[in-house]
Amino acid sequence: MGEIRGKGRGGGSGRFGGSVRAIGRALRLPVTGAARGIRKVTHAHGAGESGLGKLIELHAVNGAGDVMITVALASTVFFSVPTDEARGRVALYLAITMAPFTVLAPVIGPLLDRLPHGRRAAMAGAMLARALLALIISGAAATGSLELYPAALGVLVASKAYGVVRSAVVPRLLPPRFSLVKANSRVTLGGLLATGVAAPIGAGLQALGPRYPLYGAFVIFLAGTFLSFTLPPKVDSAKGESFALLAADEQPGQAVRKPGLRTVGTAVTHALGANASLRWLSGFLTFFLAFLLRDHPLTGSSAAVSLGIVAVSAGAGNALGTAVGAWLRARAPEIIVVVVVAFVLGAAITAAVFFGAFLVACLAAVAGFSQALAKLSLDALIQRDVPEAVRTSAFARSETLLQMSWVLGGAVGIVMPLNGTLGLCVAAAVIAAGWLLTARGLLGSARHGGGGPRVV
């Protein structure tokens, strides 16, 4: 009897333990299942073996953290005050943060060029800096302190430093038979998807209080700090980085100037010009439509809904452009740039002539689509044509020019009269100028097989 009772107790204990384990597995399944699903997608087609998958995941973390800070800053600087006051505050924010950035940004590339063996550490440092700055901004956002502006500048500089290093790392992690455009788009798409997931979470945290999205950003960037060191060691390899200095050995006594954006070939310079016009349009539409739709919402919608429609359209277009780039096998990025700029020019002219809610949303979507594909193509051209020894500097300088184009477009959008037709006519004129100045050079470069680097 005792033996039977013992078995009964053991059986009950075993059944209880099994139930606990089953409940534990059920609770873990959504998390582990989602993690396995994400890992399966990011590591597909050889990206896991090459290390590109880990970079995709890191860039997703970067996008999620950035959008948390963006939600907090937008609520503090833009949505918390009336339109007229918001225009002044946004202009002040751009002036205080971007003026020093124009001085600091050109230093980022040369500085990172000197750290070829520390790319993982540089990315981790950019993540950690933003984690700490998010805490500083959380205090400033609650009190209205002027610490907000230098901290926001620090976030911007750290974000651009990460982006520059990330662009320089991609060629080292290419899976077999992957084009640079395809690899860049895979990485960018990972960041966009993470942004789409994190944005509503950030908005929900914002409803709890202005500090909470920044606390979320702190946690995300702290995770990114550790994730940076999981990238393959070959990211820090300096193999091939003496390419630009070989000419010095052939001609002793002659100084060799490292190539900058003016000496890397017509393909890069013309693609950069075309991208600058698209980035100008992005900044212009961001601020012009934000203020226009606050005072003149789309027909039948509130200001918040109108802004949401345009923002979702732009985001969807950007994601679609990135997805197209992920599957694109074209070997002529120059052609892609020419086509997408012409595409957005047609959309801008149409929206200016027949201004209306539907066409404004379509323009936002087309602008996002075109900007995504054009930027992926520019990155591919820099990675193709610029010697690796100075590639980081080239990325830094191009990112600086594109950022300043965005700010210039935003400044024009802030001061423009709130007239939809007039504003879009100005936008179409700028895009037309950018296309006319760059299309011929890009097509000529494509016909001759690329501009190629010129070391002088």
C-alpha positions in Angstrom: 0.0 0.0 0.0 2.8 2.4 0.9 4.5 1.5 -2.3 1.3 2.3 -4.3 0.8 5.6 -2.4 4.4 6.5 -3.1 3.8 6.0 -6.8 0.7 8.1 -6.5 2.4 10.9 -4.9 5.3 10.7 -7.4 2.8 10.6 -10.3 1.0 13.6 -9.0 4.3 15.5 -8.6 5.3 14.5 -12.1 2.0 15.6 -13.5 2.3 19.0 -11.6 5.8 19.5 -12.9 4.8 18.6 -16.4 2.0 21.1 -16.2 4.3 23.9 -15.0 6.7 23.1 -17.9 3.9 23.1 -20.4 2.7 26.5 -19.1 6.2 27.8 -19.2 6.6 26.7 -22.8 3.2 28.3 -23.7 4.3 31.6 -22.2 7.7 31.5 -23.9 6.3 30.4 -27.3 5.2 33.9 -28.5 8.6 35.4 -27.6 10.8 32.5 -28.8 8.6 31.9 -31.8 8.8 35.5 -32.9 12.6 35.5 -32.3 13.1 32.4 -34.4 10.9 33.9 -37.1 12.9 37.1 -37.2 16.1 35.3 -37.1 15.0 33.1 -40.0 14.1 36.1 -42.1 17.2 38.2 -41.3 19.6 35.2 -41.8 18.0 34.0 -45.1 19.9 33.6 -48.4 23.4 33.3 -46.8 23.0 36.5 -44.6 23.5 34.4 -41.5 26.7 32.9 -42.6 28.2 36.2 -43.9 27.2 38.2 -40.8 24.8 40.5 -42.7 21.9 39.1 -40.6 23.4 40.4 -37.4 23.9 43.8 -39.0 20.2 43.8 -40.1 19.2 43.0 -36.5 21.5 45.8 -35.1 20.1 48.3 -37.6 16.6 47.3 -36.5 17.5 48.1 -32.9 19.0 51.4 -34.1 15.7 52.3 -35.9 13.5 51.4 -32.9 15.6 53.6 -30.6 15.7 56.6 -32.9 11.9 56.6 -33.4 11.4 56.6 -29.6 13.5 59.8 -29.3 11.8 61.3 -32.4 8.3 60.7 -30.8 9.5 62.4 -27.6 11.1 65.4 -29.4 8.1 65.9 -31.7 5.7 66.0 -28.8 7.9 68.5 -26.9 8.8 70.8 -29.8 5.9 70.6 -32.2 2.6 69.3 -30.8 2.6 71.0 -27.4 2.1 74.6 -28.7 -0.1 76.5 -31.2 1.0 76.6 -34.9 2.7 80.1 -34.9 4.7 79.3 -31.8 5.5 75.8 -33.1 7.0 77.3 -36.2 9.4 79.4 -34.1 10.3 76.5 -31.8 11.0 74.2 -34.7 13.1 76.8 -36.5 15.0 77.4 -33.2 15.5 73.6 -32.9 16.9 73.3 -36.4 19.2 76.3 -36.0 20.6 75.2 -32.6 21.2 71.6 -33.5 22.1 71.8 -37.2 24.5 74.7 -37.1 27.0 72.9 -34.9 26.4 69.7 -36.8 27.7 71.3 -40.0 31.0 71.9 -38.2 31.1 68.5 -36.4 29.9 66.2 -39.2 32.9 66.6 -41.6 35.1 65.5 -38.7 33.3 62.2 -38.2 34.5 60.5 -41.4 38.2 61.3 -41.0 38.1 60.3 -37.4 36.5 57.0 -38.1 39.0 56.4 -41.0 41.6 56.3 -38.3 39.8 53.5 -36.5 39.6 50.7 -39.1 40.1 48.1 -36.4 37.4 49.5 -34.1 34.3 49.6 -36.2 32.3 47.4 -33.8 33.5 49.6 -30.9 32.5 52.7 -32.8 29.0 51.4 -33.4 28.7 50.3 -29.8 29.9 53.8 -28.6 27.3 55.5 -30.8 24.6 53.3 -29.2 25.8 53.9 -25.7 26.1 57.7 -26.2 22.5 57.8 -27.4 21.4 55.7 -24.4 22.9 58.2 -22.0 21.7 61.2 -23.9 18.1 59.8 -23.9 18.2 60.0 -20.1 19.4 63.6 -20.3 16.7 64.5 -22.7 14.1 62.8 -20.4 14.9 65.3 -17.7 15.0 68.3 -20.1 11.7 67.3 -21.7 9.9 67.3 -18.3 11.3 70.7 -17.2 11.7 72.5 -20.5 15.4 73.0 -19.8 17.8 74.2 -22.5 19.7 71.0 -22.1 17.3 69.6 -24.6 19.1 71.2 -27.5 22.8 70.2 -27.0 21.6 66.7 -26.0 19.5 66.5 -29.2 22.6 67.6 -31.2 24.6 64.8 -29.5 22.0 62.2 -30.5 22.1 63.5 -34.1 25.9 63.3 -34.2 26.0 59.8 -32.7 23.3 58.6 -35.0 25.2 59.9 -38.1 28.4 58.3 -36.8 26.6 54.9 -36.5 25.2 55.3 -40.0 28.5 56.1 -41.5 30.2 53.1 -40.0 27.2 50.9 -40.8 27.5 51.9 -44.5 31.2 51.2 -44.6 30.6 47.7 -43.0 28.1 46.4 -45.5 30.6 45.4 -48.2 32.5 43.2 -45.8 29.3 41.2 -45.0 28.0 40.6 -48.5 26.6 37.0 -49.0 27.5 35.3 -52.3 25.6 36.6 -55.3 24.3 39.6 -53.3 24.5 43.1 -55.0 25.3 46.1 -52.9 21.9 47.6 -53.6 20.2 44.4 -52.4 22.3 44.2 -49.2 21.8 47.8 -48.4 18.1 47.5 -48.9 17.9 44.4 -46.6 19.6 46.4 -43.8 17.4 49.5 -44.4 14.2 47.4 -44.5 15.0 45.9 -41.2 15.3 49.4 -39.7 12.0 50.5 -41.3 10.1 47.5 -40.0 11.5 48.1 -36.5 10.5 51.7 -36.8 7.0 50.8 -37.8 6.7 48.5 -34.7 8.3 50.9 -32.3 6.4 54.1 -33.4 3.0 53.1 -31.9 4.8 51.8 -28.8 6.5 55.1 -28.4 3.2 56.9 -28.9 1.7 54.7 -26.2 4.6 55.5 -23.8 4.2 59.2 -24.6 0.6 59.0 -23.4 2.0 57.9 -20.0 4.3 60.9 -19.8 7.0 62.7 -21.9 9.8 60.7 -20.2 8.7 57.2 -21.0 9.6 57.0 -24.7 13.1 58.2 -23.7 13.3 55.5 -21.1 12.4 53.0 -23.8 15.1 54.5 -26.0 17.6 54.1 -23.2 16.8 50.4 -22.9 16.9 49.8 -26.7 20.2 51.6 -27.3 21.8 49.8 -24.3 20.8 46.5 -25.9 22.3 47.8 -29.2 25.6 48.5 -27.4 26.1 44.8 -26.6 24.6 43.6 -29.9 27.3 45.6 -31.8 30.0 43.3 -30.5 28.2 40.2 -31.9 29.1 41.3 -35.4 31.8 39.1 -37.1 35.4 40.0 -36.3 36.0 40.6 -40.1 34.1 43.9 -39.6 37.3 45.2 -37.9 39.7 43.8 -40.5 41.8 46.4 -42.4 42.4 44.1 -45.4 42.4 46.1 -48.6 42.5 49.5 -46.9 45.9 50.4 -48.3 44.5 50.5 -51.9 44.5 54.3 -52.1 48.2 54.5 -51.1 49.6 52.1 -53.7 50.3 54.9 -56.1 52.8 56.3 -53.6 54.9 53.2 -53.9 55.0 53.5 -57.7 56.0 57.2 -57.6 58.3 57.8 -54.7 58.5 61.3 -53.5 55.1 62.3 -54.8 52.4 63.0 -52.3 49.1 61.2 -52.8 46.0 63.1 -51.8 43.3 60.9 -50.5 40.3 61.1 -52.7 37.2 63.0 -51.5 33.8 63.4 -53.1 35.3 65.5 -55.9 37.7 62.8 -57.0 35.7 59.6 -56.9 34.0 59.8 -60.3 31.0 61.3 -61.9 28.6 58.6 -60.9 29.0 59.3 -57.2 28.9 63.1 -57.5 25.8 63.2 -59.8 24.0 60.6 -57.7 24.7 62.7 -54.6 23.3 65.8 -56.3 20.1 63.9 -57.2 19.8 62.5 -53.7 20.3 66.0 -52.3 17.2 67.2 -54.3 15.1 64.3 -53.0 16.3 64.9 -49.4 15.4 68.6 -49.8 11.9 67.5 -50.8 11.7 65.3 -47.8 12.6 68.1 -45.4 10.3 70.5 -47.2 7.3 68.2 -47.2 7.9 67.2 -43.6 7.5 70.8 -42.3 5.4 72.4 -45.0 2.7 69.7 -44.8 2.9 69.5 -41.0 2.0 73.2 -40.6 -0.4 73.3 -43.6 -2.4 70.3 -42.4 -2.6 71.6 -38.8 -4.5 74.7 -40.1 -6.0 73.2 -43.2 -6.7 69.5 -42.7 -7.5 67.2 -45.6 -11.2 67.1 -46.5 -13.3 65.4 -44.0 -10.4 64.7 -41.6 -9.0 66.3 -38.4 -5.5 67.7 -38.3 -4.2 64.7 -36.5 -5.8 62.3 -38.9 -4.5 64.3 -41.9 -1.0 64.2 -40.6 -1.3 60.5 -39.9 -2.5 59.8 -43.4 0.5 61.6 -45.0 3.0 60.1 -42.5 1.7 56.6 -43.2 1.8 57.2 -46.9 5.4 58.4 -46.7 6.4 55.5 -44.5 4.7 52.9 -46.8 6.4 54.4 -49.8 9.7 54.3 -48.1 9.2 50.7 -47.1 8.1 49.7 -50.6 11.1 51.4 -52.1 13.4 49.5 -49.7 11.6 46.2 -50.4 12.0 46.7 -54.1 15.7 47.4 -53.6 16.0 44.2 -51.6 14.9 42.1 -54.6 16.4 44.3 -57.3 19.3 42.7 -59.2 20.1 45.7 -61.4 23.8 46.4 -61.8 23.4 50.0 -62.8 22.5 52.1 -59.8 22.8 55.2 -61.9 19.8 54.2 -64.0 17.8 53.7 -60.8 18.5 57.2 -59.6 17.6 58.8 -62.9 14.3 56.9 -63.1 13.1 57.5 -59.5 13.9 61.3 -59.6 11.9 61.5 -62.8 9.1 59.6 -61.1 8.9 61.9 -58.1 9.1 64.9 -60.4 6.0 63.8 -62.3 4.2 63.2 -59.0 5.1 66.6 -57.7 3.9 68.4 -60.8 0.6 66.4 -60.8 0.0 67.2 -57.1 0.8 70.9 -57.6 -1.6 71.3 -60.6 -4.4 69.2 -59.1 -3.9 69.8 -55.4 -6.0 67.6 -53.3 -6.0 65.1 -50.4 -5.5 62.0 -52.5 -2.7 63.5 -54.5 -0.9 64.9 -51.5 -0.9 61.4 -49.9 0.3 59.9 -53.3 3.1 62.5 -53.4 4.2 61.6 -49.9 4.3 57.9 -50.9 6.1 58.5 -54.1 8.7 60.7 -52.4 9.3 58.1 -49.8 9.6 55.3 -52.4 12.0 57.4 -54.6 14.2 58.6 -51.7 14.7 55.0 -50.4 15.7 53.6 -53.8 17.9 56.6 -54.7 19.7 56.4 -51.3 20.3 52.7 -51.7 21.8 53.3 -55.1 24.0 56.1 -53.9 25.4 53.9 -51.1 26.1 51.2 -53.7 28.0 53.6 -55.9 30.1 54.8 -53.0 30.8 51.3 -51.9 31.6 50.4 -55.6 33.7 53.4 -56.6 35.4 54.8 -53.5 38.6 53.2 -52.2 38.0 51.6 -48.8 40.8 53.6 -47.1 38.6 56.7 -47.4 35.2 55.2 -47.9 34.1 56.2 -44.4 35.0 59.8 -45.1 33.0 59.7 -48.3 30.0 58.4 -46.5 30.3 61.0 -43.8 30.6 63.9 -46.3 27.7 62.6 -48.3 25.5 62.2 -45.2 26.4 65.7 -44.1 25.4 67.1 -47.5 22.1 65.2 -47.5 21.3 66.2 -43.9 21.9 69.8 -44.7 19.7 69.5 -47.8 17.0 68.1 -45.6 17.4 71.0 -43.2 17.3 73.6 -46.0 14.1 72.0 -47.4 12.7 72.1 -43.9 13.6 75.8 -43.4 11.9 76.7 -46.7 8.9 74.6 -45.6 8.7 76.5 -42.3 8.7 80.0 -43.9 6.5 79.2 -46.9 3.0 80.7 -47.0 0.5 77.9 -46.2 -0.7 77.6 -49.7 -0.7 74.0 -51.0 -0.5 74.7 -54.7 2.3 77.3 -54.3 4.3 75.1 -52.0 4.2 72.1 -54.3 5.1 74.2 -57.3 8.3 75.3 -55.5 9.0 71.6 -54.6 8.5 70.5 -58.3 10.9 73.3 -59.4 13.6 72.1 -57.1 13.3 68.5 -58.1 13.3 69.5 -61.8 16.5 71.4 -61.3 18.1 68.4 -59.5 17.1 66.0 -62.2 18.2 68.2 -65.1 21.6 68.8 -63.6 22.4 65.1 -62.8 20.5 62.9 -65.3 22.9 63.4 -68.2 26.0 62.7 -66.1 24.4 59.6 -64.5 23.3 58.1 -67.9 26.8 58.8 -69.3 28.4 57.0 -66.4 26.1 54.0 -66.8 27.0 53.8 -70.5 30.7 53.7 -69.7 30.4 51.2 -67.0 30.6 53.5 -63.9 32.6 56.5 -63.0 35.3 54.7 -61.2 37.6 56.2 -58.5 40.3 58.6 -59.4 43.2 58.8 -57.0 45.2 61.9 -57.7 
